[in-house]
Amino acid sequence: MSVGLASAQRLPPWLRVAGVVFGVAWGANQFSPLLLAYKLHAGLSQSTGDALFGVYALGLIPALLVLGPISDARGRRAIVAGAGLLSVVASVALIAGEHTLALLYVGRFLAGVCSGAAFAAGTAHIKELSVSPYDPLASEQAGARRAAVALSAGFGLGALVGGLVAQWAPDPLVTAYVPHLIVMAATLPLLPAAPETVADRGSIPSLAAMLRVPSAGHVRFARIVAPAAPWVFAAPSISFAVLPILVADQTGSFGVGFAAVIAGLTLGLGITIQPLARRLDSVQSVRGMLVALAAICAGTLVGALAGATHSWPLVVPAGVLLGGGYGICIVSGLLEIQRIAHRDDLASLTAVFYALTYVGFAAPIVLTELERFASAPLLLVCTAGVVALTAAEVWQEGAATSRQKQR
């Protein structure tokens, strides 16, 4: 035990924060592959499942926009700690909601709130602990990479483990949440030793001040990062919340496990491809964003083909492409923010970015509602068209800003 305590004491400060961000992300996404499980075991309808999937964003986006600026003014660590504790409460509510729909909504909403708190303050905290004097040997890109890996790993493992437990364990709508509670029990006690990086200014900014983020007016944020941001999470949400359902008649009794595997594959690729995202990053161009959007467009088209042919094997390459696009897009966005943001609004601009990315989580709800007018494969083709238009806009604006710099 003394060896374990000694090892814990030697953990780098950024890793202590990343552990909690990882745990909160795990809790946020463990629900995704369980949509089929709730339909099978609790009789949840498609529309109710999509609503539960989307209510998460209703808690997340306001929390991002409010708690990000508060962390810029009052400090990071307390907000990250509160987010971790609330993540535990959210999972307990989801467990208690096995037979009570209202508690499922409460649990999902709380999962959104704690995610907003952790992702804004936690990402900024990780970045600030990845520079001198806390980590003088870290590269300029280390903070953005570490934050993205913590987030993506939590999302991926939460969905994979939760789904596989629900596939084979008894009482799946309870046991699927137990691994998250274990993760939080392991990571939360490590956080207090992480140093605070923001001096408390003694006052909380007004709501108007919170919503005013000067760096958000930067041309590269407004015209390049913001248009691409919603596709960060639209891509994986289409991969693991839409495509497995389109081929559910082919996966049969392995439907929940298949959704979990696709979620793990998608988000696992989102992590492993991030070194490529760093190499693609350039202050002179937008090639990282363009590669990301091209992969998302291609993955959506392959997903449309999978749905049209009811071919579950095609969901695999679709997940690979969508996951790759997700990983490159989130790292490219965070690296842009790291260059754009001022020291006193890093968490605020990060919060705006994440708020825009989480708009993408509405993709399954929008697609489900639109199925009253067109088939799911056709809607996915149209979605790919919108991604292509976004890429054209990003390319045009990137070329324009590059010319301005050369002058």
C-alpha positions in Angstrom: 0.0 0.0 0.0 2.9 2.4 0.8 4.3 1.8 -2.7 0.9 2.7 -4.2 0.7 5.9 -2.1 4.2 6.9 -3.1 3.4 6.3 -6.8 0.2 8.4 -6.4 2.2 11.2 -4.8 4.6 11.3 -7.8 1.8 11.8 -10.3 2.3 14.9 -12.5 -0.1 17.6 -11.6 -1.8 17.6 -15.0 -2.6 13.9 -14.7 -4.5 14.4 -11.5 -6.9 16.8 -13.2 -7.0 14.7 -16.4 -8.1 11.7 -14.3 -11.2 13.5 -13.1 -11.9 14.8 -16.6 -11.5 11.2 -17.9 -14.0 10.0 -15.2 -16.6 12.6 -15.9 -16.3 11.9 -19.6 -16.8 8.2 -18.9 -20.0 9.0 -16.9 -21.2 11.3 -19.7 -21.0 8.7 -22.5 -21.7 5.4 -20.7 -25.4 6.0 -21.5 -25.0 6.0 -25.3 -24.8 2.3 -26.0 -27.5 1.6 -23.4 -30.2 3.2 -25.6 -30.9 -0.3 -27.1 -30.8 -1.9 -23.6 -33.4 0.5 -22.4 -35.6 -0.3 -25.4 -35.2 -4.0 -24.8 -35.5 -4.1 -21.0 -37.5 -1.0 -20.1 -39.6 -0.6 -23.3 -38.3 2.9 -24.0 -39.5 4.3 -27.3 -37.0 5.7 -29.9 -38.2 9.3 -29.3 -37.8 9.0 -25.5 -34.4 7.5 -25.9 -33.3 10.3 -28.2 -34.7 12.8 -25.7 -32.7 11.3 -22.9 -29.7 11.4 -25.2 -30.3 15.1 -25.9 -31.3 16.4 -22.4 -27.6 15.9 -21.5 -26.8 19.0 -23.7 -29.4 21.0 -21.9 -27.4 20.7 -18.7 -24.0 20.9 -20.4 -24.2 24.0 -22.5 -25.3 26.5 -19.8 -22.8 24.9 -17.4 -20.0 25.4 -19.9 -20.9 29.0 -20.6 -21.3 30.0 -16.9 -18.7 27.8 -15.1 -15.9 28.4 -17.6 -15.8 32.2 -16.9 -16.2 31.6 -13.2 -13.2 29.3 -13.2 -11.2 32.1 -15.0 -12.1 34.4 -12.1 -12.2 32.1 -9.1 -10.0 29.1 -9.9 -10.2 25.7 -11.6 -9.7 23.0 -9.0 -12.8 23.5 -7.0 -15.0 23.4 -10.1 -13.4 20.3 -11.4 -13.8 18.6 -7.9 -17.5 19.6 -7.8 -18.0 18.2 -11.3 -16.5 14.9 -10.3 -18.8 14.6 -7.2 -21.8 15.5 -9.3 -20.9 12.9 -11.9 -21.2 10.3 -9.1 -24.6 11.7 -8.2 -25.7 11.5 -11.9 -24.8 7.8 -12.1 -26.6 7.1 -8.9 -29.7 8.8 -10.3 -29.5 6.7 -13.5 -29.2 3.5 -11.4 -32.3 4.6 -9.4 -34.1 5.4 -12.6 -34.2 1.8 -13.8 -38.0 1.9 -13.3 -38.6 5.7 -13.0 -38.3 7.7 -16.2 -38.1 11.0 -14.4 -34.9 9.9 -12.6 -33.3 9.0 -15.9 -34.0 12.6 -17.1 -32.5 13.9 -13.9 -29.4 11.7 -14.2 -28.8 12.7 -17.8 -29.3 16.4 -17.0 -26.9 16.2 -14.1 -24.4 14.3 -16.3 -24.5 17.3 -18.7 -24.0 19.9 -15.9 -21.0 18.1 -14.5 -19.6 17.6 -18.0 -19.9 21.3 -18.7 -18.1 22.1 -15.5 -15.3 19.6 -16.0 -14.6 20.2 -19.7 -14.3 24.0 -19.5 -12.4 24.3 -16.2 -10.6 21.0 -16.5 -9.3 21.5 -20.0 -8.0 24.9 -19.1 -6.4 23.5 -15.9 -4.7 20.7 -17.8 -3.3 23.2 -20.3 -2.0 25.4 -17.6 -0.4 22.5 -15.7 1.3 21.4 -19.0 3.7 24.4 -19.1 6.5 25.8 -16.9 6.9 25.7 -13.9 4.6 22.7 -13.5 5.9 20.8 -16.6 8.8 22.7 -18.2 9.7 19.8 -20.6 6.2 19.7 -22.2 5.8 20.7 -25.8 3.6 23.7 -26.8 0.9 21.2 -28.0 1.0 19.0 -24.9 -1.8 20.7 -23.0 -4.4 20.5 -25.9 -3.3 16.9 -26.6 -3.6 15.7 -23.0 -7.0 17.3 -22.6 -8.3 15.8 -25.8 -7.0 12.3 -24.9 -8.5 12.5 -21.4 -11.9 13.5 -22.9 -11.8 11.0 -25.7 -10.5 8.1 -23.6 -13.3 8.7 -21.1 -15.9 8.9 -23.8 -14.7 5.7 -25.5 -14.1 3.5 -22.5 -17.3 4.6 -20.8 -19.4 3.6 -23.8 -17.4 0.4 -24.5 -17.4 -0.9 -20.9 -20.9 0.2 -20.1 -22.3 -1.4 -23.2 -20.4 -4.7 -22.8 -21.5 -4.9 -19.2 -25.1 -4.3 -20.2 -24.8 -7.0 -22.9 -23.7 -9.8 -20.6 -24.1 -8.9 -16.9 -27.2 -9.5 -14.9 -29.5 -6.5 -14.2 -27.8 -4.6 -17.0 -29.5 -1.2 -16.3 -27.9 -1.1 -12.9 -24.5 -2.9 -13.3 -23.6 -0.9 -16.4 -23.0 2.2 -14.2 -20.9 0.5 -11.5 -17.6 0.8 -13.4 -18.0 4.5 -13.5 -18.4 4.7 -9.8 -15.2 2.7 -9.4 -13.4 5.1 -11.8 -14.5 8.1 -9.8 -13.5 6.5 -6.5 -10.0 6.1 -7.9 -9.5 9.5 -9.5 -11.2 12.0 -7.2 -8.9 11.5 -4.2 -5.9 12.4 -6.4 -7.2 15.9 -7.3 -6.6 17.9 -4.1 -2.8 17.6 -4.6 -3.1 19.4 -8.0 -2.0 23.0 -7.7 -4.4 25.8 -8.4 -3.3 27.9 -11.4 -5.7 30.9 -11.2 -5.5 33.6 -8.5 -8.9 34.2 -6.9 -10.0 37.6 -8.0 -12.5 37.7 -5.1 -15.7 38.3 -7.2 -17.8 36.3 -9.6 -18.4 38.0 -12.9 -21.9 39.1 -13.9 -23.9 37.0 -16.3 -23.4 39.6 -19.0 -19.6 39.4 -18.4 -19.6 35.6 -18.5 -21.3 35.6 -21.9 -18.9 38.2 -23.2 -15.7 36.4 -24.4 -13.5 38.8 -26.4 -11.4 36.1 -27.9 -14.5 34.6 -29.5 -14.5 37.5 -31.9 -11.1 36.5 -33.4 -11.5 35.9 -37.1 -10.1 32.3 -37.0 -12.5 31.3 -34.2 -15.6 33.0 -35.7 -15.0 31.8 -39.3 -13.0 28.6 -39.0 -13.3 27.0 -35.5 -17.0 27.8 -34.8 -18.5 26.5 -38.1 -16.6 23.2 -37.8 -17.2 22.7 -34.0 -20.7 21.1 -34.1 -19.2 18.2 -36.3 -16.9 17.3 -33.4 -19.6 15.4 -31.6 -22.1 15.1 -34.4 -19.7 12.6 -35.9 -19.4 10.1 -33.0 -23.1 10.5 -32.0 -24.1 9.5 -35.6 -21.7 6.6 -35.4 -22.8 5.0 -32.1 -26.4 6.4 -31.6 -27.7 6.2 -35.1 -25.9 3.6 -37.2 -26.2 0.6 -34.9 -30.0 1.2 -34.7 -30.2 1.2 -38.5 -28.8 -2.3 -38.6 -30.3 -3.6 -35.4 -32.3 -6.2 -37.3 -29.0 -7.8 -38.5 -27.2 -7.7 -35.1 -30.0 -9.4 -33.2 -29.3 -10.3 -29.6 -25.8 -8.8 -29.8 -27.3 -5.3 -30.5 -26.2 -3.7 -27.3 -22.7 -5.2 -27.5 -22.4 -4.1 -31.1 -23.3 -0.5 -30.3 -20.7 -0.6 -27.5 -18.0 -2.0 -29.8 -18.8 0.7 -32.4 -18.7 3.4 -29.7 -15.3 2.1 -28.4 -14.0 1.8 -32.0 -15.1 5.3 -33.0 -13.7 7.1 -29.9 -10.6 4.8 -29.8 -9.8 6.0 -33.3 -10.4 9.5 -32.0 -7.6 9.1 -29.6 -5.1 7.1 -31.7 -5.3 9.6 -34.6 -4.5 12.6 -32.5 -0.7 12.5 -33.2 -1.7 12.9 -36.9 -3.9 15.9 -35.9 -0.9 17.6 -34.3 1.2 17.1 -37.4 -1.5 18.5 -39.6 -1.9 21.6 -37.4 -0.6 24.8 -38.9 -0.9 28.4 -38.2 -0.7 29.1 -41.9 -3.6 26.9 -43.1 -6.7 24.9 -42.0 -5.6 21.6 -43.3 -6.3 19.8 -40.0 -9.9 21.0 -40.0 -10.3 20.1 -43.7 -9.0 16.5 -43.3 -11.3 16.1 -40.3 -14.4 17.3 -42.2 -13.5 15.2 -45.2 -13.3 12.1 -43.0 -16.7 12.9 -41.4 -18.3 13.4 -44.8 -17.0 10.1 -46.0 -18.0 8.3 -42.8 -21.5 9.7 -43.0 -21.8 8.5 -46.7 -20.6 5.0 -45.7 -23.1 5.0 -42.9 -25.8 5.9 -45.3 -24.9 2.9 -47.5 -24.9 0.7 -44.4 -28.4 1.8 -43.6 -29.6 1.5 -47.1 -28.3 -2.1 -47.5 -28.9 -3.1 -43.8 -25.2 -4.2 -43.7 -23.7 -4.2 -40.3 -20.1 -4.7 -41.5 -20.3 -1.3 -43.3 -20.9 0.3 -39.9 -17.3 -0.6 -38.9 -15.5 1.5 -41.6 -18.1 4.3 -41.1 -17.2 4.3 -37.4 -13.5 4.4 -38.3 -13.9 7.4 -40.5 -16.2 9.3 -38.2 -13.9 8.6 -35.2 -10.9 9.7 -37.1 -12.7 12.9 -38.2 -13.8 13.5 -34.6 -10.2 13.1 -33.2 -8.6 15.4 -35.7 -11.4 18.0 -35.4 -11.3 18.3 -31.6 -7.5 18.6 -31.5 -7.4 21.1 -34.3 -10.0 23.2 -32.5 -8.3 23.1 -29.1 -4.9 24.0 -30.7 -6.5 27.0 -32.4 -8.1 28.1 -29.1 -4.7 27.7 -27.3 -3.3 30.2 -29.8 -6.2 32.5 -29.9 -7.3 32.9 -26.2 -6.0 35.5 -23.8 -4.6 34.3 -20.5 -7.7 35.6 -18.6 -10.3 34.0 -20.9 -8.8 30.6 -21.8 -11.5 28.6 -20.0 -14.2 31.0 -21.3 -13.2 30.5 -24.9 -12.8 26.7 -24.3 -16.3 26.7 -22.9 -17.7 28.5 -26.0 -15.9 25.9 -28.2 -17.3 22.9 -26.3 -20.8 24.5 -26.2 -20.6 24.6 -30.0 -19.3 21.1 -30.3 -22.1 19.7 -28.1 -24.7 21.1 -30.5 -23.7 18.1 -32.5 -25.2 15.8 -29.9 -28.6 16.9 -31.2 -27.8 15.1 -34.5 -29.6 11.8 -33.6 -32.7 13.7 -32.4 -32.8 15.8 -35.5 -32.4 12.8 -37.8 -35.1 10.9 -35.9 -37.6 13.7 -36.2 -36.8 14.2 -39.9 -37.4 10.5 -40.6 -41.1 11.4 -40.9 -40.3 13.0 -44.2 -37.4 11.0 -45.6 -35.5 7.7 -45.0 -32.6 7.6 -42.6 -30.0 6.8 -45.4 -31.2 9.8 -47.5 -31.0 12.0 -44.5 -27.4 10.8 -43.9 -26.5 11.7 -47.5 -27.9 15.2 -46.9 -25.9 15.4 -43.7 -22.8 14.6 -45.6 -23.7 17.4 -48.0 -23.9 19.9 -45.1 -20.4 18.7 -43.9 -19.0 19.3 -47.4 -20.5 22.8 -47.4 -18.9 23.5 -44.0 -15.5 22.3 -45.4 -15.9 24.6 -48.3 -16.5 27.6 -46.0 -13.6 26.7 -43.7 -11.3 26.3 -46.7 -12.4 29.7 -48.1 -11.9 31.5 -44.8 -8.6 29.7 -44.1 -7.3 30.9 -47.5 -8.4 34.4 -46.8 -6.8 34.7 -43.3 -3.6 33.1 -44.7 -3.4 35.8 -47.4 -4.0 38.5 -44.7 -1.1 37.2 -42.7 1.2 37.2 -45.7 0.5 40.9 -46.2 
